[in-house]
Amino acid sequence: MTRKDLRTLTCPFCRKKLYLGHSYFEKKGRLIHATLLCDCDAYPIVGGVLFLTKNGIKEKACLFLQQNSLPKSEAIPIFLFRLPLGNFLTVKIIFLVSRLNIFKNLSFKNFMKFFISIGIYEKKWGTYLLSRFKSKSFCPAVVTSSLIRKNSKVLDLASGTGHFLYILKRKVKEKQITAVEKSLPGIYLAKKYFCPGANFIYADLEYPLPFKDGIFDSIFVNDALQYISNKSRLGSEIVRILKRNGFVSLSGLYNSKFKRGFIDPVHFPETPSGYASYFPGLKYSVFSEKNSTEGDLKHVDRRRAERKLEELKTFTILLSEKEMKKDIKADMKSLIPESFD
């Protein structure tokens, strides 16, 4: 994140602009360790990651910045902020590990095995992440990424461990990509292995988005919208920060006709029109995810989509000022790596 990028940010709580309070370390014009201020609070940037929350993790990040002689490196093991220890002891451990840089040469595969062994990820989920590039459920987002225009600003909400960020950086420069995620292990892996030059923000999508109006040309929410409690606010926020002629891609959406198959008992899926209703002013197009493995997302007529919902257990929605009425095609071989260790 650069000083110029700060002009696009707002506090998600008081909604006022954020400005630089103090910079501890910058590298090639990017803020690595710094403090941002607004009317209500101070927010730390540690290892190039902006912490925009009001929880204990943010407080530990602030304490980290108070250490003498901060590491001149972006390789901060920020996942350690989740340690179930007191703030002082946790920060001391983080500082020591940062100095030693003991994870520097671990491959993604070995790092994931480490995360599984210490309980940060369940084995089933970690195994899935190791093979996510080859997963059928990952393909729809990759296909819609082919719509990204050159030199555009892209936002990935609920960016997870960063597999999709790796796809995005093949379309635009890393500095044009912003990722918002509330999982610190996910941010750590994304930053270390998939897209180190992106702008990473640790924040919760249940709160207003920390951006000024009309910032992004394209916004992606992959396999995440159905888990958001306040979908209406998030949808309105996405519309607010989207540029004119921009688009929103929502992939991995579950159909309300398949609630019994939805694993989360708290959050429930919608119909295609139900999801679209959260994005006022934008027209929507529906695509079946059933046949997306060959880089071809099949467009489905909206009226047919509502009449024959049994055909759309999962689907992708594209929102923009104009409805798209044709299939979307992408060269998957040029976007997805054959192997990634």
Residue pairs with C-beta under 8 A, 6 or more apart in sequence:
1 30
1 31
1 45
1 48
1 50
1 199
1 200
2 29
2 30
2 31
2 175
3 20
3 29
3 31
5 199
6 18
6 19
6 20
6 36
7 212
8 211
8 212
8 215
9 17
9 18
9 36
9 50
9 210
9 211
9 212
10 16
10 17
10 18
10 38
10 210
10 211
10 212
11 17
11 18
11 38
11 39
11 40
11 41
11 43
11 52
11 210
12 52
12 203
12 207
12 208
12 209
12 210
13 40
13 41
13 54
13 207
14 38
14 39
14 40
14 41
15 208
16 38
16 39
16 40
17 38
17 212
18 36
18 37
18 38
18 43
18 210
19 36
19 37
19 38
20 31
20 34
20 35
20 36
20 37
21 34
21 35
21 36
21 37
21 42
22 34
22 35
23 31
23 33
23 34
24 32
24 33
24 34
24 35
24 65
24 70
25 32
25 33
25 34
25 70
25 72
26 32
26 34
27 72
27 74
30 48
31 45
31 48
32 45
32 47
32 48
32 73
32 74
33 44
33 45
33 46
33 47
33 65
33 70
34 44
34 45
35 42
35 43
35 44
35 45
35 62
35 65
36 42
36 43
36 44
36 45
36 50
37 43
41 54
42 62
43 50
43 51
43 52
43 58
44 50
44 51
44 58
44 61
44 62
44 64
44 65
45 51
46 61
46 64
46 65
46 76
46 78
47 73
47 74
47 75
47 76
47 78
47 191
48 74
48 191
48 200
49 76
49 78
49 187
49 191
49 200
49 201
49 202
50 199
50 200
50 201
50 202
51 57
51 58
51 61
51 202
52 58
52 201
52 202
52 203
52 210
53 182
53 202
53 203
53 204
56 87
57 81
57 82
57 184
57 202
58 202
59 87
60 81
60 87
60 90
60 91
60 94
61 78
61 81
63 87
63 88
63 91
64 70
64 76
64 91
64 94
64 95
67 91
67 95
71 95
71 98
71 99
73 98
73 101
74 191
74 196
75 98
75 101
75 103
75 104
75 192
76 94
76 98
77 94
77 97
77 98
77 103
77 188
78 94
78 184
78 187
78 188
79 115
79 120
79 184
79 185
79 187
79 188
80 90
80 93
80 94
80 97
81 90
81 94
81 184
82 120
82 184
82 185
83 90
83 93
85 93
97 103
103 111
103 192
106 114
107 341
108 130
108 189
108 193
108 340
108 341
109 130
109 341
111 189
111 192
111 193
112 121
112 126
112 129
112 130
112 189
113 126
115 121
115 126
115 185
115 189
116 122
116 123
116 126
120 185
121 129
121 185
128 135
129 161
129 163
132 138
132 161
132 163
133 163
133 336
133 337
133 340
134 336
136 292
136 293
137 223
137 252
137 289
137 314
138 163
138 164
139 289
139 292
139 293
139 295
139 332
140 251
140 252
140 287
140 289
140 292
140 297
140 316
141 164
141 167
141 220
141 222
141 249
141 251
141 252
141 316
142 164
142 167
142 295
142 330
142 332
142 335
142 336
143 292
143 295
143 296
143 297
143 328
143 329
143 330
143 332
144 220
144 249
144 251
144 297
144 316
144 318
144 328
145 164
145 167
145 168
145 171
145 220
145 249
145 330
145 335
146 171
146 328
146 329
146 330
146 331
146 335
147 218
147 247
147 249
147 318
147 328
148 154
148 168
148 171
148 172
148 217
148 218
149 217
149 218
150 172
151 172
151 173
151 176
152 172
152 176
152 217
152 218
153 172
153 176
153 178
153 215
153 216
153 217
153 218
153 243
154 168
154 171
154 172
154 176
154 177
154 178
154 216
154 217
154 218
154 219
154 220
155 177
155 178
155 179
155 180
155 211
155 215
155 216
155 218
155 219
155 220
155 241
156 164
156 165
156 168
156 177
156 178
156 179
156 180
156 220
156 222
157 180
157 205
157 209
157 219
157 220
157 221
157 224
157 238
158 180
158 181
158 182
158 205
158 221
158 222
158 223
158 224
159 165
159 179
159 180
159 181
159 186
159 187
159 190
160 181
160 183
160 186
160 190
160 222
161 185
161 186
161 189
161 190
161 194
162 179
162 186
162 189
162 190
162 191
162 193
162 194
162 195
163 194
164 220
164 222
165 177
165 179
165 190
165 194
165 195
165 198
166 194
166 195
166 337
166 340
167 335
167 336
168 177
168 195
168 198
168 220
169 177
169 194
169 195
169 197
169 198
170 334
170 335
173 197
174 195
174 196
174 197
174 198
175 197
175 198
175 199
177 195
177 197
177 198
177 199
178 198
178 199
178 200
178 201
178 216
179 187
179 190
179 195
179 198
179 199
179 200
179 201
180 201
180 203
180 205
180 209
180 210
181 187
181 190
181 200
181 201
181 202
181 203
182 202
182 203
182 204
182 205
184 202
187 200
187 202
190 198
190 200
191 198
191 200
201 210
203 210
205 224
205 228
205 234
206 228
206 229
206 230
206 234
208 233
208 237
209 234
209 237
209 238
209 240
209 241
211 241
212 241
213 240
213 241
214 240
214 241
214 242
214 243
214 244
215 241
215 243
216 241
216 242
216 243
216 246
217 243
217 245
217 246
217 247
218 246
218 247
218 248
218 249
219 238
219 241
219 242
219 246
219 247
219 248
219 249
220 248
220 249
220 251
221 238
221 248
221 249
221 250
221 251
222 249
222 250
222 251
222 252
223 251
223 252
224 252
225 231
225 234
225 250
225 253
225 275
226 253
226 254
226 262
226 264
226 267
226 268
226 269
226 270
227 264
227 267
228 234
228 267
229 266
229 267
231 270
231 275
231 278
232 278
234 278
235 278
235 279
235 280
236 278
236 279
236 280
238 248
238 279
239 248
239 279
239 280
239 281
239 282
242 248
242 282
244 321
245 320
245 321
246 320
247 318
247 319
247 320
248 279
248 282
248 318
248 319
248 320
249 316
249 317
249 318
249 319
250 275
250 316
250 317
250 318
250 319
251 289
251 316
252 289
252 314
252 316
253 269
253 270
253 272
253 275
253 314
253 315
253 316
253 317
254 261
254 262
254 269
254 313
254 314
255 269
255 271
255 272
255 309
255 312
255 313
255 314
255 315
256 268
256 269
256 270
256 271
256 274
256 309
257 271
257 309
257 310
257 313
258 269
258 313
259 268
259 269
261 313
262 268
262 269
271 306
271 309
272 284
272 286
272 302
272 305
272 306
272 312
272 315
272 317
273 284
273 302
273 306
275 284
275 317
276 282
276 284
276 317
276 319
279 319
282 319
282 320
282 321
283 319
283 320
283 321
283 322
283 323
284 302
284 317
284 318
284 319
284 323
285 299
285 302
285 317
285 318
285 319
285 323
285 324
285 325
286 299
286 300
286 302
286 305
286 312
286 315
286 316
286 317
287 297
287 298
287 299
287 300
287 315
287 316
287 317
287 318
287 327
287 328
288 297
288 298
288 300
288 311
288 312
288 315
289 297
289 314
289 315
289 316
290 298
290 311
290 313
291 298
292 298
292 316
294 332
295 329
295 330
295 331
295 332
296 327
296 328
296 329
296 330
297 316
297 327
297 328
297 329
298 327
299 324
299 325
299 326
299 327
299 328
300 311
300 312
300 315
305 312
305 315
318 324
318 328
